[in-house]
Amino acid sequence: MAGGRRHPLRPTAPPRPPGPGAPPPNYLVWAILTTIFCCLPLGVVSIVFSTQVNSKWAMGDVAGAQAASANAKKFAMWAAIVKVALAILYLIAVVALGVGSFSFNSSTN
């Protein structure tokens, strides 16, 4: 192989094997559930990051897989927090408007 050229029929080197142990969790189920039941925009972002975890791990990008896993978890968590906060605000509004519109009529016929 003169000049550092590769032989055209010789296969290229296999991708670098992933780091030791199992890949980081991808949180795909949590991402899908928060997309359906909680906050659509944050849930979709969580799905995007969760689908990147396994592919980055397979390519040997351990740091990228760990970052994608952390981001998937973070966005799924924020989607759930937004849902809980909106539910609490809704309950407060219902109670406040319900109590405010309740008529205390003390006269009976």
C-alpha positions as CSV (number, residue, x, y, z in Angstrom):
1,M,0.0,0.0,0.0
2,A,2.1,2.8,-1.3
3,G,1.3,6.3,-0.3
4,G,-1.1,5.4,2.5
5,R,-3.9,4.5,0.1
6,R,-6.3,1.7,1.1
7,H,-7.1,-1.2,-1.1
8,P,-10.6,-0.7,-2.6
9,L,-11.8,-4.2,-1.7
10,R,-10.4,-4.2,1.8
11,P,-13.1,-3.3,4.4
12,T,-12.7,-0.3,6.6
13,A,-12.1,-0.6,10.3
14,P,-15.1,-1.5,12.4
15,P,-16.6,1.2,14.5
16,R,-15.1,1.6,17.9
17,P,-16.9,-0.6,20.5
18,P,-19.0,1.2,23.1
19,G,-17.7,1.8,26.6
20,P,-17.9,-0.9,29.3
21,G,-21.3,-1.9,30.6
22,A,-24.8,-1.3,29.4
23,P,-25.9,1.9,27.5
24,P,-27.4,4.6,29.5
25,P,-31.2,4.5,29.9
26,N,-33.0,6.2,27.0
27,Y,-36.3,7.1,28.9
28,L,-38.3,6.5,25.7
29,V,-41.4,5.2,27.5
30,W,-41.4,8.2,29.9
31,A,-40.9,10.5,26.9
32,I,-43.8,9.0,25.0
33,L,-46.1,9.1,28.1
34,T,-45.3,12.7,28.9
35,T,-45.9,13.6,25.2
36,I,-49.3,12.0,25.3
37,F,-50.5,13.0,28.8
38,C,-48.5,16.1,29.7
39,C,-46.9,18.7,27.6
40,L,-46.6,18.0,23.8
41,P,-43.7,20.3,22.9
42,L,-41.4,19.2,25.8
43,G,-42.4,15.6,25.3
44,V,-41.5,15.7,21.6
45,V,-38.0,17.1,22.5
46,S,-37.7,14.3,25.0
47,I,-38.5,11.7,22.4
48,V,-35.9,13.1,20.0
49,F,-33.2,12.9,22.7
50,S,-34.3,9.5,23.8
51,T,-34.0,8.1,20.3
52,Q,-30.4,9.4,20.0
53,V,-29.2,7.4,23.0
54,N,-28.9,3.9,21.5
55,S,-27.5,5.1,18.1
56,K,-24.8,7.2,19.8
57,W,-23.9,4.3,22.0
58,A,-23.7,2.0,19.1
59,M,-21.4,4.4,17.3
60,G,-19.1,4.5,20.3
61,D,-20.1,8.0,21.4
62,V,-20.4,7.3,25.1
63,A,-20.4,10.9,26.1
64,G,-23.0,11.8,23.5
65,A,-25.2,8.9,24.6
66,Q,-24.9,10.0,28.3
67,A,-25.8,13.6,27.3
68,A,-28.7,12.5,25.2
69,S,-30.0,10.3,28.1
70,A,-29.7,13.2,30.6
71,N,-31.5,15.6,28.2
72,A,-34.3,13.0,27.5
73,K,-34.8,12.6,31.3
74,K,-34.7,16.4,31.9
75,F,-37.3,17.3,29.2
76,A,-39.6,14.4,30.2
77,M,-39.4,15.6,33.8
78,W,-40.1,19.2,32.9
79,A,-43.1,18.1,30.8
80,A,-44.5,16.3,33.9
81,I,-43.8,19.3,36.1
82,V,-45.6,21.6,33.7
83,K,-48.6,19.3,33.7
84,V,-48.8,19.1,37.5
85,A,-48.4,22.9,37.8
86,L,-51.1,23.6,35.3
87,A,-53.4,21.1,37.0
88,I,-52.8,22.8,40.4
89,L,-53.5,26.2,38.8
90,Y,-56.7,24.9,37.2
91,L,-57.9,23.5,40.6
92,I,-57.2,26.8,42.3
93,A,-59.1,28.6,39.6
94,V,-62.1,26.3,39.8
95,V,-62.2,26.6,43.6
96,A,-61.8,30.3,43.5
97,L,-64.4,30.8,40.9
98,G,-66.7,28.2,42.5
99,V,-66.6,29.8,45.9
100,G,-66.9,33.3,44.5
101,S,-70.0,32.4,42.5
102,F,-71.6,30.4,45.4
103,S,-74.6,32.4,46.8
104,F,-75.0,32.4,50.5
105,N,-78.8,32.8,50.7
106,S,-79.8,32.6,54.3
107,S,-83.5,33.1,53.7
108,T,-85.6,30.0,53.3
109,N,-89.1,29.8,51.9
